[in-house]
Every structure is written in C-alpha cells, then in structure tokens.
Amino acid sequence: MNLQVLSKNVRRLRIAKRYSQKVLADTSGLSLTAVKNLELAKKEPRMRTLQSIAKALDVKINDLFQPVRELHTIRFRSAKLIQNRENVLSEVARWLDDFNYLEETLNKKKPFRLNLIRKQCSREHIAEAAGFCRKEMRLKPTEPIHDICGLLEHAGVKVFTLPMASDSFFGLSVFDSDGGPAVIVNVWERISVERRIFSAAHELGHLMLHPDAFDVSEFEENQDEEFEANRFAGHFLMPDEGFRKEWNEAAGLHYVDRVFKIKRIFRVSYKTVLSRLIEYGDADNSIWKKFNIAYQRRFNRRLSYKEEPMGMDSTEPFRMERFDFYEDRFSRLTREAVEKDKISLSRGAEMLRISIDEMQELLADWEAVL
C-alpha cells in the first residue's frame, strides 16, 4: 500500500468536494484524528476505513490508490488563489494520458500543425502572429471561425472542457512536452459562450507567443503576457480585414446594433469589438462609457461589467448556446476504440467520466445512427 499516493489522493478528492477534514470525518463516520492521520500518511488504514472514505468521496477504492502523473510544462494562472488547483491538474493529466493512449492505439496521432511557425510568431507583432496561424489553418483573411474546437483539434491541439465554479479562472494550456499541446477551457454555466471561445484562442496565443512561460510552479498572472494573449485572441477570431469589411458595411446601423452585428459574425464579445476600435484609433477609452449609455437608452437597463448581451433585443432567438463551443474528438476516438474492441465498455465510461449505465445508453445512441 503506497501511503503517500493514498494521502495525496484523499486530500485532493476532499478539496474537490469542498469538504473540510471535519466534514469528511462526519460524512464517513470516522474520527477527525483518523482523517488527519490518513492525509499525513502516518499509518496504514484498515479496509473498512478505506471503504468509508471512498463512499464519502463518491469514488471507487481503486481511485484512492491511482497515482496521478505530475504535469510540469503547464500554464495555469489566475487572478485569485484556486483552492482545488491540484485536483484540476490531476484531472487534466488523466485526460491527457487517455487522449494520447487513444491516439496511439488507433494510430491517429495528429501532429501540431503550428509548430513550424512558432518562431515567426513575435510578441512585438501580435496581429501578424495571429495571421500566420490563421493562414496555416487555411482560413481566409475575412473568414469567421465557426467551430474553434474543431479547428484547433484539426491542427493537433487537444481541447478539454472543465466546469469549474470560478469567475477568475477561464482556462489553462499544456505544452507539447507534457502530452500537449492542449487547451483547457472553463465551461461553468455562468461563463458566456463568447468567453469560452475567446479563452480557447487566448490559450492558443500563449502556446504560440510564450513557449518559455509554461511552468507549473508559477501561480501569478503576468499582465503583459495576458494582454498579449488577449490581443492574439482578438485578431485570431476577428481578423482585421474581415472586421473592417463588416464594420464599414454596417455603418448605417444604430451604434449598439452595429457592435452586436460584428460580435455575432465573429462570435466574439462586444468588448473585443470595442477594443479593436480603440486599438486602431477609431475610438478612445471613453467608448466604454458611451456604449453603456447607448445600450441603456436602447434597452432601458444597464449592462453590468461581466454581462454578455445576447444581441439586438432581449428576445433574440439565435443567441449562442453551449453547442457553439463543443469539443468532440476525444469522444469520437473513444467511440471508435470501443467499437473496434480496443478498450472495454467500462474503460470507455471511465475515459468519458460517465457511469456504466450512461455508457450503455450512449452505445445504444451510437448504434441508432451511423
């Protein structure tokens, strides 16, 4: 019995459940001293103790002894301290290992298409760097990105969605040497789809502009690098040529409607549109106040700082939904591996993080439609 692995997993899983040691003790029916000793790896626990802990944490006993690979070249920073950071890294490591296993087993490894142009991507010329990436991905100079997850996955970037109740953490990225490149995006229900799309492009910006900044020991955000990744994301999603074309063609619309139209075409936040106008000297910083005044006059309510307006009116029927940001390559590889008997049904369920009953239902759905 590896007590160090056990103690680390109990602590990680407890934090993930947002349990204190006392809550875990009460839930499992153990003493607080027993839980503390378990997390300190002081002595080997009895099987009954392990069963109680596993039940309280809603995991299998084997999960308590499963060693988790440590990631090193990862960029995981936040404006606020994230308590379950260790658990997030553990989940990302497991997912990466499963993803790479599926690719190797099915002989479907995708090379990182943008690797050869990394040296061309300069922090001093960010718009050009975004343009290089778009060109390598065969996007036209005016073309919006309709499926960023599919685009990144086709280019050899793994995409993982992770719901996490935090408005200060939007995503992280993993460098090539740790099984990436990969981008992980927070899809918590309170985070808009536009923000999720932007986060994926933002993390791609870090992968291209800041290859030397991937260090798991770094916690604090570098404001210069964050600003550069934001600019990269804006130009990647909304290329200047396309923005100019659409902005000029919408010149006759009401100011707010004009911004919403551009936002909708390129699937970006209204803040990305306003930032571009400031960047190219079409407006100054007073544009934020002017936009909010115009919005309030038009809709008779204020626009909060973190709110993403849905569109030209509050009843817009085509607002962006979660399916506008949806990764699918991992689940597709899992399906193929199950159907080719490369992995068992239960292993497929573990990879997709669903129960065996849900996996059987999913298999029935797969068989219903080719």
Secondary structure, DSSP 4 states (H G I P E B T S, - for coil): --HHHHHHHHHHHHHHTT--HHHHHHHHT--HHHHHHHHTT-SPPPHHHHHHHHHHHTS-HHHHH---PPP-SEE---SS--TTHHHHHHHHHHHHHHHHHHHHHTT-----TTGGGGGG--TT-HHHHHHHHHHHTT--TT---S-HHHHHHHTT-EEEEE--S-SS--EEEE-GGGT--EEEEE--TTS-HHHHHHHHHHHHHHHHH-GGG--TT--S--HHHHHHHHHHHHHHHS-HHHHHHHHHHTTTS-HHHHHHHHHHHHT--HHHHHHHHHHTTSS-TTHHHHHHHHHHHHHSS---TT----SSSTT-TT---GGGS---HHHHHHHHHHHTTSS-HHHHHHHHT--HHHHHHHHHHHHH--
